[in-house]
């Protein structure tokens, strides 16, 4: 039920088409098109895409599947020839159950990943600072145990 509502919502957003452009996807999940492109090139973008010429499209079924389940496997193959577009009414009748906006799940995942990366960087920085402090302490200890030889305080000659 919720999946069908989400697919219907995506169809309305794409004006009856079964494919979404990166710009339309950015509006739904909040990831800019340039970031999508970078993730696609790295093979880390979770939603399957289809190249048509030099343009990129996403199946609304894959987008709905990802938003609902967090799965990145294609749910339904996209037909090469799309059926007739749905005629959109000027004032659509509101359904009793509103379509849930699940894009916050994707945003939370991205936020958690960012936090994890920052925590890893902070741990690395803490280890480096600890190493630096240990080396400085060893250098000071060495210089007190073994003072420099050959320097006289009165004449300044060796």
C-alpha positions in Angstrom: 0.0 0.0 0.0 2.7 2.5 1.0 4.9 1.3 -1.8 2.2 1.9 -4.4 1.5 5.4 -2.9 5.1 6.2 -3.1 5.3 5.0 -6.8 2.2 7.1 -7.6 3.7 10.1 -5.9 6.9 9.6 -7.9 4.9 9.2 -11.1 3.1 12.5 -10.4 6.5 14.2 -9.8 7.9 12.9 -13.1 4.7 13.8 -15.0 3.7 10.2 -15.6 7.0 8.9 -16.7 8.7 5.8 -15.2 12.2 7.4 -15.2 13.6 10.2 -13.1 16.4 12.6 -14.0 19.2 13.3 -11.5 17.6 16.8 -10.9 14.3 15.2 -10.0 16.0 12.7 -7.7 18.0 15.5 -6.0 14.6 17.1 -5.1 13.4 13.9 -3.5 16.5 12.7 -1.6 18.5 15.9 -1.1 21.7 14.8 -2.8 22.9 17.4 -5.3 23.4 16.2 -8.9 27.2 16.7 -8.8 27.5 14.5 -5.7 25.3 11.9 -7.4 27.6 11.9 -10.4 30.7 11.5 -8.2 29.2 8.6 -6.3 28.1 6.9 -9.6 31.6 7.2 -11.0 33.0 5.7 -7.8 30.4 2.9 -7.9 29.0 3.9 -4.5 25.7 5.3 -5.5 23.0 3.1 -3.9 20.3 3.5 -6.5 20.7 1.7 -9.9 20.8 4.0 -12.9 20.5 3.7 -16.6 22.5 5.6 -19.2 20.6 6.6 -22.3 23.1 8.3 -24.5 25.0 10.7 -22.3 22.0 11.2 -20.0 21.4 9.4 -16.7 18.0 8.2 -15.5 16.7 6.3 -12.4 13.7 4.0 -12.4 10.9 5.3 -10.1 10.6 1.7 -8.9 14.2 1.5 -7.9 13.9 4.9 -6.1 10.8 3.8 -4.3 12.5 0.5 -3.3 15.5 2.3 -2.0 13.4 4.9 0.0 11.3 2.2 1.5 13.8 -0.6 2.1 17.2 0.9 1.7 17.9 -1.8 -0.9 20.0 -1.0 -3.9 19.1 -3.9 -6.2 16.8 -3.3 -9.1 13.3 -4.2 -8.2 11.6 -4.2 -11.6 13.3 -4.0 -15.0 12.4 -0.7 -16.7 10.7 -1.4 -20.0 12.4 0.1 -23.0 9.2 1.6 -24.3 7.2 3.2 -21.5 3.5 2.8 -21.6 1.3 5.8 -22.3 1.8 8.6 -19.8 -0.8 9.0 -17.2 -3.1 11.9 -17.7 -2.6 14.2 -14.7 -5.6 16.0 -13.5 -5.4 19.7 -12.6 -6.7 19.1 -9.1 -5.9 15.6 -8.0 -8.2 14.0 -5.4 -6.3 13.7 -2.1 -6.1 10.2 -0.8 -7.1 9.5 2.7 -3.6 8.3 3.6 -0.9 10.8 2.7 2.3 9.6 1.0 5.1 9.3 3.5 8.2 11.3 2.9 11.0 8.8 3.6 13.9 10.9 2.2 15.0 11.6 5.8 16.2 8.0 6.1 18.8 8.6 3.3 19.8 11.9 4.9 20.3 10.2 8.3 22.5 7.6 6.7 24.6 10.3 5.0 24.9 12.2 8.3 25.9 9.0 10.2 28.6 8.2 7.6 29.9 11.8 7.9 30.0 11.5 11.7 31.9 8.2 11.4 34.4 9.7 9.0 35.0 12.7 11.3 35.4 10.4 14.4 38.0 8.4 12.5 39.9 11.6 11.6 39.7 12.8 15.3 41.1 9.4 16.5 43.9 9.7 14.0 44.7 13.2 15.1 44.7 12.1 18.8 47.2 9.3 18.0 49.4 11.8 16.2 49.3 14.3 19.0 50.1 11.5 21.5 53.1 10.4 19.4 54.3 14.0 19.2 54.1 14.5 23.0 56.0 11.2 23.6 58.7 12.2 21.2 59.0 15.6 22.7 59.2 14.1 26.2 61.9 11.7 25.0 63.9 14.5 23.4 63.8 16.6 26.6 64.8 13.6 28.7 67.7 12.8 26.3 68.9 16.5 26.4 68.9 16.5 30.2 70.7 13.2 30.5 73.2 14.0 27.7 74.0 17.7 27.6 75.7 19.1 24.6 79.5 18.9 24.9 82.2 21.4 23.8 80.3 24.6 24.5 81.7 26.8 27.3 79.6 29.3 28.9 82.2 32.1 29.4 83.9 32.4 26.0 81.3 30.9 23.7 84.0 28.9 21.9 84.2 25.2 21.2 
